[in-house]
């Protein structure tokens, strides 16, 4: 269902995978973050990866944040990196602590607290 042409079906599939704790779907969700045409579907997939807490998704989430540094980095991806708690996120989160947007800086600090309580 993650490849369905209907955005609504893809969104429902993402939520269902999280509710089922379908960790085996993490690679498919990572592909959604990288390739889906819908920003809404990508955002939900980022949230799902954070909620699943699978460390294999960290490089994709870092890439997702890095790809949006020129605009406003996505707060949900920053949250997801902190929630997963993998130290590979330290460099990007440390960089975001100094971001001009106070919300981005705040979320980066909160994510870092989760990595290093």
C-alpha positions as CSV (number, residue, x, y, z in Angstrom):
1,X,0.0,0.0,0.0
2,X,3.0,2.3,0.4
3,X,3.2,2.5,-3.4
4,X,-0.5,3.1,-4.0
5,X,-1.3,6.1,-6.3
6,X,-3.7,7.4,-3.6
7,X,-2.0,9.7,-1.0
8,X,-4.7,8.8,1.5
9,X,-4.0,5.1,1.1
10,X,-0.2,5.7,1.6
11,X,-0.9,7.8,4.7
12,X,-3.2,5.1,6.2
13,X,-0.6,2.4,5.4
14,X,2.1,4.3,7.2
15,X,-0.1,4.7,10.3
16,X,-1.0,1.0,10.2
17,X,2.6,-0.1,10.0
18,X,3.4,2.0,13.1
19,X,0.4,0.6,15.0
20,X,1.4,-2.9,14.1
21,X,5.0,-2.2,15.1
22,X,6.1,-3.6,11.8
23,X,9.8,-3.1,12.1
24,X,10.3,-5.1,8.9
25,X,8.7,-2.2,7.0
26,X,11.5,0.3,8.1
27,X,13.4,-0.1,4.7
28,X,10.1,0.6,2.8
29,X,9.4,3.7,5.0
30,X,13.0,4.9,4.4
31,X,12.3,4.6,0.7
32,X,9.1,6.7,1.1
33,X,11.1,9.4,2.8
34,X,13.6,9.5,0.0
35,X,11.3,9.0,-3.0
36,X,7.6,9.8,-2.4
37,X,6.2,12.8,-4.4
38,X,4.0,14.0,-1.5
39,X,5.6,16.1,1.2
40,X,2.7,15.0,3.5
41,X,3.5,11.3,3.0
42,X,7.2,12.0,3.5
43,X,6.4,13.8,6.8
44,X,4.3,10.9,8.1
45,X,7.0,8.4,7.1
46,X,9.6,10.5,9.1
47,X,7.2,10.5,12.1
48,X,6.8,6.7,11.7
49,X,10.5,6.1,11.6
50,X,11.0,8.1,14.8
51,X,8.2,6.2,16.5
52,X,9.6,2.9,15.5
53,X,13.0,3.8,16.9
54,X,15.0,1.7,14.5
55,X,18.6,2.9,14.2
56,X,18.9,1.8,10.6
57,X,16.7,4.8,9.6
58,X,19.2,7.3,11.1
59,X,21.2,7.9,7.9
60,X,18.0,8.6,5.9
61,X,16.7,11.0,8.5
62,X,20.0,12.8,8.6
63,X,19.9,13.1,4.9
64,X,16.4,14.4,5.0
65,X,17.4,17.1,7.4
66,X,20.6,18.0,5.5
67,X,18.6,18.3,2.3
68,X,16.5,21.0,3.9
69,X,19.1,23.1,5.7
70,X,18.7,26.0,3.3
71,X,15.1,26.3,4.2
72,X,13.6,25.4,7.6
73,X,14.8,22.0,8.7
74,X,11.9,19.7,9.5
75,X,11.2,19.7,13.2
76,X,9.7,16.2,13.1
77,X,12.9,14.8,11.7
78,X,14.9,16.5,14.4
79,X,12.6,15.0,17.0
80,X,12.8,11.6,15.3
81,X,16.6,11.6,15.5
82,X,16.5,12.5,19.2
83,X,13.8,9.9,19.9
84,X,15.8,7.1,18.2
85,X,18.8,8.1,20.3
86,X,21.6,7.1,17.9
87,X,24.9,8.9,18.3
88,X,25.3,9.2,14.5
89,X,22.9,12.1,14.8
90,X,25.2,14.2,17.1
91,X,27.0,16.2,14.3
92,X,23.8,17.4,12.6
93,X,22.0,18.1,15.8
94,X,25.0,20.0,17.2
95,X,25.0,22.1,14.0
96,X,21.3,22.8,14.4
97,X,21.7,24.1,17.9
98,X,23.1,27.3,16.3
99,X,20.3,27.6,13.8
100,X,18.8,31.1,13.4
101,X,15.3,29.8,13.8
102,X,14.7,29.4,17.5
103,X,12.3,26.5,17.1
104,X,14.9,24.5,15.2
105,X,17.5,25.3,17.8
106,X,15.2,24.4,20.6
107,X,14.2,21.1,19.0
108,X,17.9,20.3,18.3
109,X,18.7,20.9,21.9
110,X,15.9,18.7,23.1
111,X,17.0,15.9,20.7
112,X,20.5,16.2,22.0
113,X,19.2,15.8,25.6
114,X,17.7,12.5,24.5
115,X,21.1,11.4,23.1
116,X,23.1,12.6,26.1
117,X,20.8,12.9,29.1
